[in-house]
Amino acid sequence: MDEIIYKKNASSVMERLKLFYERKTCDQIFANFKIPSQTMDEFRENNKAEYTSYPDPRERAQFWDHFLEEKMLAEDDSIPSAYLSEFDQGLYGALIGGEIQFLSDPDSGWISSMVKPMYEDLTSFELRPIDRQHPWFQQYLRQLEAFSAVSKNKFGISHFILIDSLNFIFELVGATKTYLSLFECPEKVQQVIDFAFQLNLEVQKTFFENTPSYNQGTFSNFAQWIPGRIVSESVDPFHMTSVDDFEQWGKENVEKMYSQFDGGVLHIHSNGRHLLKAVSKLKGLKALYLLDEKDNPLAFDVLSELKEQTGDVPLVVRVDGNTFENHLNRNTLPGGVLYVVESDKNVDEVNRMMEKVRAYRI
């Protein structure tokens, strides 16, 4: 990729982000403004059904093209990229015969996927060779080709989530039976984890081999852009377990996957914050995205407390636009954070605010 047409100041933003992910900007802040979008409004209006069918990949690439073009003059710390939401979960299970289902999320513009649980118990699953000729793997390749063609020189293609370790076993037997299997057939659990590792590795290497990069970095839907080949991990099943369970069943797999690339990023849901100290120590970790859900304090509201657990790990946190602006003006925003700002401002207003963001020091 020679340039990024939809980000006029891409080079300077990437220089800022490079220092951020090298943990050299703990006294600075970064901001990705989510601004009003006509393309997103049209998607919400036209995609109200929960379940849908696999869409035409070129149409999906065109959606991202129109959506990202709207923000091309914004000078915030975002780097435009399309996300392969169609394959963000369901691809992995589909590749071993699972029934893939597609779901529409009007608020994000995603058409996501998942598979129904496939087996009554884990012992029914038989290990098998990874089949690159499988129809869904071939469709995956076609979507990578379509996105690459439409995005050329205009925007990037984001890495997408791994479904490995216990996440993969969820796909096979569901959550409850996954946890029971840890006690009932731990040897089988380890066998499936090892299989899932190889399957995910094949999918992710294929991604990097078939998508454009920029400045030898990885486009990321939440981290924006990071130097090197970076994967996006999930430890969601361990949010419902103890730290000891994560240390026993999750840590080794994550670090092993990170070591196959140049590291990785990780998201943590609000019910998984008890894992923060443990995941912050993962070898190869580049950033943590602290997600918000109901029944827990917003990450922004307890950010100083959370940072005590994560140390100098770069964090990504969502915040309301008015709240962000108030704290910016009062110089009370914790540093070493990329703030995802839910804003109603236009591009010119965002650019004026970014002058304060770039000058900010704690």
N, C-alpha and C positions, 0 to 999 in steps of 0.2 A: 504494500500500500504506500503510494508516494505522498499522499496528503489526506487530510480529513476535511472535506468540503463543508460538512455541517458543524465544524468547530474551528473557527478562524484562529483562535489562540491556543490550539492544541499543544504546540511545543512548550509554551510557557506553563500551561496547566500540568503537563506531564513532568516537567522539572519540579514543580511543587509537589506533585504526588510521589515522585521518586524519593524525595527527601522524607516525606511523610511515612512511607512504608519502610524506609531505612531507620525509622525511629529517631530522626534528627530534628523534629519540629514539635516537641512536647510543649513549647510555649506559644504555638500558633494554632489557628483554627482553619477549617476548610468547609466549604458549603456547596451543596448540590440542590438547586432550587427546583421544586416541582411546580410548574406554572400551569395556568389554565390552558387546555388543549381542545381545539375543535375536533381533531381526529379522535381523541379519546371520548368526547361527548357523543360522536356519531357511533363509535363502537358500543357504548353503553345502550344507546337507543336500539341498535340492531341485534344485540346479543343478550337477550333477557332470559333465554332458556338455560337451565343449569347444564344439561347434557347436550352434546352436539356431536358431529362427525369429524373425522380428520379433515382439516381444511386444505385447500390448494396452497402449497408452500409459496408459490410466487405471490399469491394474494396476501399471505401473511407477511412476506417480505415487503410488499408495497405498503401495508399498514405501518410497519416500522419506518419505512422511508418517509411517509407523510408526517408521522408523529415526530420524528427526530428533526425533520426540516424546520418545524415550527420554532425550535429553540436554537437555531444555528447561530444567531447573533448574541446569544447569552454568553457572558464572560465569567460564569461561575466555574466551579471545580469539577464539573461533570465532563465526561467524555462519551459521546453518543455511541450506543451499541444496541443491537437487536438481540433479544433473548429467545432461545429455542424452547419456548414454554411447552410446545406440543410434545416434546420428548423429555421433559424435566423429571418425570418419575416413571411413566408407563413403559418407556422404551426397554428398560432392563428386564422387566418381567415378561414383556411381549417377546423378547428374543429367546425365551425358553418355553414359549407356548401359552403364555398368559393371555387372557381376554382384555385387551386394552380398551379403556373408556376415555373419552375426551370431555372436558368440562370447561365451561365458559366463565371467566371471572371479569365482569364488567368494569370493576374498579381499577384493575391493573392492565386491562387490554390483553390479558393472556387467554389462550386456549390451552389448558393444562391437560395432564393425562395421569392415569393410574391403572392398575389392574386389579381384578377381583382376586381374593385369596384362592390359591390353586390346589391345595392339598389339605386333607383332613389332619394329617400330622407330618412333622418334618421328616420322619424316617421314610416316607413315601417318595421323597424327592431323590432322583437318581442323577448323579453327576454325568455330564455329557460334554463333548467338544463344543467350543464356541463356533457358531456357524455364521460366517460373514455373508453367506448367500441367502440367509433367512430373509423373507420378504420385508420385514420391518427394518433390518439392517440396510437393505438396499434402499428403502424409502428414506431412511436417515441420511444416506449418502446423497440422495437426490435433493433433500431439503438443504443440506450443507451447500450443495452446488447452486441451488436457487437463491439462497440468502447471499452467497458470495457474489453472485452475478449482479443482484440488485444493489447491494451495499457498496460496490466497488468505488473506492476513493471518497465515499460520502460518509460512511459510518462503519463501525466495526461489528463483529459478532461476538457476543459475550460467551465466556465459558458457562456451562450449565451444571446442575447439581449431580453429584455422585449418589448412587443408591447402592451402597455396599454395607458390609457388616450386618448388624441387626436390621437396618433399613431394608436390606434385600430379603431377609427372612420374613419380615412383615409382609412383603409381597407374596410370599409363598403360603403362609399359614395364618396371617393376621397377627395383631399385637399380643393378645392374651396367650395364644399358643407359643408365640416366640419366647415370652418370658418363662413359660412353663418348660420349654425345651432346654433352657439353660440348666435346669435341675434334672430333667428326665433323660436327656440324651446330649450331654455336653460335647462328646466326641463328634457327633453328627453336626452340631452347631459349628464347631471349628472347621469341619470339612466344607460346609456350605459357605462360611466366611471366606475361606481360601478360594473357593470357586468364584464367589462374587467379586473378590479382588481382581482376579484375572479378567472377568467379564467387563468390569468397570474400567480397568486399565486399557482394554482393547477399544472400548467406546471413546474414552478420553483421548488416547493417542490418535485415533481416527479424526477426532475433532481438530486437533492441532495440525494434522497433516492436510486438512482440507478447508481451512479457513485462513484468511489473510491476517497478518499481525502488523503492528506499527511500532517502530523503535525497539524491536525485539522484546515486546511486552505482550500482556494478555488483557483484552477488554473484559470488563466485569460489570455485571448488572448492579452490584452494590458497592464494589470497591473502585469502579470507574476504569482504571488502568493500572497495572502493576508490572514492573520489569520482570522478564522471564516467562516461562511457561508455568502458569499458576492454575491449580484446580480448586473447585468449590466443594467443600465437604459438608456433611450433615451428621450430627450425632443426636438427632431428634429422639430415638428410642431411649436414650440414656437420661433424657429429661425426667423420665418416670422411674428412674432407678437411683441407687446411691452412687456416691463418688467412687466407692470401692468397686462397684460393678463396672463403671466406666473404665477404671484403671485395669480391670481384669479382661474385659471383653472389647473395649473400644480403642483405647490409647494406641496400642501396637499397630492396629490396622491403619489408623489415621496417619501416624508417623511414617509407616511403610509406604503409604500412597504418596504422601508429600515428597518422600525421598526419590520417587520415580520421576518427579518433575522438579520444579524450582521452588517448591513450597505450595502453600494453599491458604485459602480463606475459610472462615467458618461462621455460621450464624447460630445464635443462641436465642431460643424463645424465652419468654418471661418466666415460664415454669421450670426452666433449666438453669437459672442463675446460680444455683448451688454448685454447679460445675465450673464456674468461672475461673477459680484459682487453678484447677486441674488443667483445663483446656488452654489457659494462658501460657502454660509451660510446655506445650507441644512443640517439638522440634520441627521447624519449617513453617510455623504459623506466621502469616503476614498481617492479618487483620481479623477483627471480630465484629460482626454486625449484631447489635443488641435489639431484638425485635420486641414489639409490644403486643400484648393480648389483654383481654378483660380479666378482672379479679387480681391483677397485680399492678403495682405502681408503674407509671411510665418510666422507661429507662432514663429519660432526660431529667425527671424529677428526683432521681436518686443517683445521678451520674457520678457525683463525687465519691459516694460510697462504693459504687461499682468499680470505679477506677482504682480504688485502694486494693481491689482484688485482682485487677488485670495488669497493674503496673504500667509499663510503657508500651504495651501492645496498642497499635492503632485501632481506634474504635469508630464504628459507624452507628449513628443514632438519629432517629426521626424526631422532629420537633415542629410544633405549630409555628406558622410564620410570625404572628404577633409576639409570641413568647421569645422566639429567636431574636427578633429585632430589639425587644426591650432589654434582653441580656447583653446583646451586642453593644448597645448604646451605653450601658452601665459597666461594660468591661467585666462581666461576671460569667463568661462562658469558659468552662474547663478546656484546656488546650490538649493537643494530640488527638483531636476528634474531627471526623468528617460528618457534618450535620446535614441530614436530608430534610430540607425545609419545605413543609407543605404551605405553599404561598399562593396568594391571589394577585401577586404583582405582575406587571408586564416586563418585557425584556429590558427596557430602559431603566426601570426602577431597580431591577435586579442588578444591573451593571453598576449603578450608583452605590448600591449597598455593598457590592463586592470590593469596592475601593476600601471600605472600612474593614472588610474581612481580611484582605491581603495585608493591611497595615496592622492588624490586631496582634498584640503581644500581651501575655499575662504577667 
